[in-house]
Amino acid sequence: MPAPRAIRNRNKQFDKNITKRGNVPIGKAADHEDEFPVSKALIIFFLIVVVGSSLTQVFNLFQRAPLDLGE
């Protein structure tokens, strides 16, 4: 049973595209080279939160630990 006309037309359309996949014009590729997925400010904010949280945990650990001076 042959495929319906709409499916055949879509297949022809995407068969032409198969040789173009992965070929990006140089202008478009060069524009995206310097962009980062997240901003530097957001990275710095997360670093401050993570380092600050770990320092707070360490300080709390030392405050709650019993002080044993070798009695």
N, C-alpha and C positions, 0 to 999 in steps of 0.2 A: 504494500500500500504506500503510495507516494506521500511525502510530507505536504501539509497544507501550504498554500501560497505564501502566507505571512511568515511562516517559519523558514521557508526557502529564501525569501527576501532578506530576512534578518541574518541568515547564515552567509549569504553573499556579502552583506555589508561588513560583517565581522571578519570574513576571510581576507578582505582587503587590508584590514587593520593589523593582521598578524605579523606582517613584515615591519610595521612601524613601532611595535612595542619596545619600550626601553630607549628609544631614540628621542632624546629631549634636545630641543634647540639650545645652542650654547648660550644665548642671551638669557634664557629662562633659568638655566642651571647656574649661571654665574650670579644671578640675583639672589638665589637662595643659599649661597655658600656661607655668608657671614651671619645668617640668622640662627639663633639658638631657639630650641623649643620652649625654654623658660627664660625669663629675664634674670639678669645678674642680681637685681634687688631681691627677687624671690628666693634665689639660692642663698644669699647672705642671710635673709630672714630665717630660713629653715636651719641654717648652720647655727645661728644664734640661739634658736629655740632648742635644738638638740644638745649643743654644748652647755647651754644654761641649765637645761633639765638634768643633764648628767652631773654637773657640778653641784646642783641642789641636792641630788640624791647622795652624793659623796659627803657633803656637809652634814646632812641629816644622819647618815650612817655613823659619823664620828661623834655627833652630839648624843646619840642614843647608846653608844657602846659604853659598857662599864669600864671605868679607868682602873686597871690593875697595875699597881706599882711594884709588884713582886713581894707581897707581904708574906 
